[in-house]
Amino acid sequence: MKLFIAEKPAVANDIVKALGGNFTRHDGWFESDNTIVTNCFGHIIESQPPENYNPEYKEWKIETLPL
């Protein structure tokens, strides 16, 4: 079974179109024999401030670039 999670409904629709095949539309997801495509609303992940990855990155220094 494959699961695709899109950021928004329009992207889920695009994934279904790109995959092709015989998908059944349900309330909030699409399903085929071995694939489910669903979506969230809004951003799923986001970047954190550089210092959350490494305290050394709190102050910008040319020596620490690129991150």
trRosetta pair geometry for C-beta under 8 A, 3 or more apart (Angstrom, degrees):
i j d omega theta_ij theta_ji phi_ij phi_ji
1 34 5.7 -141 -106 -167 48 67
1 35 7.3 165 -162 -85 60 30
1 36 7.0 16 -179 0 105 100
2 34 6.3 58 11 135 87 84
2 35 4.6 -14 65 -111 100 80
2 36 7.4 -177 91 29 54 61
3 35 7.7 171 -79 -158 30 57
3 36 5.1 -9 -113 66 73 99
3 37 7.9 162 -161 -86 47 34
3 38 7.4 -19 -166 19 91 102
4 12 7.5 148 110 -126 107 73
4 15 5.2 -172 134 168 153 154
4 35 7.1 16 -3 -174 104 101
4 36 7.2 -170 30 95 68 52
4 37 4.5 -9 65 -114 110 77
4 38 7.4 156 85 27 61 55
5 38 5.8 -16 -112 74 67 85
5 39 6.9 138 -167 -107 57 31
5 40 6.5 39 174 -20 102 97
5 44 7.3 107 127 -106 116 152
6 9 7.5 121 93 -94 128 13
6 11 3.8 180 -171 99 126 106
6 12 4.0 -153 31 -63 143 71
6 14 7.9 133 -124 49 148 92
6 15 5.9 -148 -67 -11 125 135
6 37 6.9 31 -16 -178 111 92
6 38 7.2 -165 24 100 81 35
6 39 4.2 -34 70 -104 93 91
6 40 7.3 -162 90 22 48 68
7 11 5.5 54 44 27 79 154
7 39 6.9 -11 78 -156 19 94
7 40 6.2 -44 -147 61 35 93
7 42 7.4 -107 -178 96 87 19
7 43 6.8 -9 -148 -112 117 36
7 44 5.8 -116 -108 -19 80 103
8 11 5.3 93 58 10 70 103
8 12 7.4 -129 104 -6 36 90
8 39 5.7 33 169 -177 10 133
8 40 7.4 -53 -73 79 43 57
8 41 6.3 65 -112 -121 75 50
8 42 7.7 96 -78 -24 95 24
9 12 5.4 -54 -149 34 38 114
9 13 6.4 40 154 -20 69 101
9 39 5.1 -172 -78 62 45 162
9 41 8.0 3 -24 -90 86 81
10 13 5.6 -50 -153 33 34 114
10 14 6.6 35 149 -19 64 104
11 14 5.4 -51 -149 36 37 114
11 15 6.4 42 151 -23 66 101
11 39 6.6 134 65 -114 91 122
12 15 5.7 -50 -149 32 33 113
12 16 6.6 34 152 -19 64 103
12 29 7.8 -109 -168 -125 143 48
12 30 6.8 158 163 2 105 113
12 37 5.2 144 -160 148 88 104
12 38 6.5 -37 -121 172 137 12
12 39 4.1 -98 -40 -49 130 116
13 16 5.8 -54 -152 35 32 112
13 17 6.5 31 152 -17 65 106
14 17 5.6 -54 -148 37 33 112
14 18 6.2 32 154 -19 67 108
15 18 5.7 -57 -146 38 30 110
15 19 6.2 26 157 -17 66 108
15 37 5.1 177 96 -141 124 138
16 19 6.0 -58 -145 38 28 108
16 23 5.2 -73 -153 19 114 170
16 30 4.9 7 -94 82 132 172
16 37 5.3 -152 -67 54 88 159
17 20 7.4 23 175 -68 33 52
19 23 7.6 84 83 -51 119 126
19 32 7.7 -145 126 -5 132 149
19 35 6.6 -156 177 132 157 167
19 37 7.4 -163 8 -54 147 137
21 32 5.1 29 126 -128 130 154
21 33 8.0 -107 177 16 131 93
21 35 7.5 93 77 37 154 134
22 32 5.9 123 79 -130 60 99
22 33 7.6 53 68 -22 100 92
23 30 4.4 12 177 175 128 113
23 31 6.5 137 -156 66 74 27
23 32 4.9 -61 -93 -61 65 93
23 35 7.6 -61 -99 85 100 107
23 37 7.3 -20 -137 25 142 118
24 30 6.9 157 74 -159 40 63
24 31 5.2 -25 57 64 92 85
24 32 7.3 151 8 -83 73 45
25 30 5.6 -30 -102 -104 57 80
26 29 5.1 -4 62 66 109 76
26 30 7.0 178 20 -91 79 27
26 31 6.2 34 -11 -3 120 110
28 38 6.2 21 146 -142 79 101
28 39 7.6 -136 -169 45 66 77
29 36 5.7 -1 177 -173 129 96
29 37 6.5 158 -162 81 75 47
29 38 4.0 -32 -103 -89 100 92
29 39 7.9 179 -93 7 63 67
30 36 7.1 157 81 -157 54 48
30 37 4.4 -3 54 56 104 100
30 38 7.6 -168 23 -69 63 51
31 35 7.3 168 -151 90 43 56
31 36 5.3 -8 -104 -105 77 77
31 37 7.9 -158 -69 24 37 67
32 35 4.6 16 48 50 106 93
32 36 8.0 -155 27 -69 64 40
40 44 5.5 116 50 -85 153 95
43 46 5.5 54 139 -61 140 99
48 52 3.9 -68 139 64 131 147
48 53 6.6 148 78 -41 112 84
49 52 5.2 104 64 -8 73 102
50 53 5.9 -61 -166 34 46 108
50 54 7.2 -40 163 50 77 77
50 57 3.6 -115 148 137 111 128
50 58 7.0 -175 91 -78 96 33
50 67 6.1 -113 -131 -112 112 146
51 54 7.1 -92 -141 79 36 41
51 55 5.6 36 -160 -123 87 42
51 57 5.4 -156 -78 79 49 83
51 58 3.8 45 -91 -80 125 82
53 57 6.2 14 67 27 97 148
53 67 7.2 79 82 -177 150 120
54 57 4.9 87 74 -7 89 106
55 58 5.9 -15 -172 -20 55 113
56 64 6.0 176 133 -108 105 139
57 60 7.9 23 -171 -90 61 50
57 64 5.9 -178 -99 153 70 149
57 67 6.2 50 -119 -116 138 112
60 64 7.7 -137 -153 56 41 118
61 64 4.9 80 67 6 93 101
61 65 7.6 -159 94 -15 52 86
62 65 5.8 -56 -157 23 41 115
64 67 7.0 25 144 -90 92 66
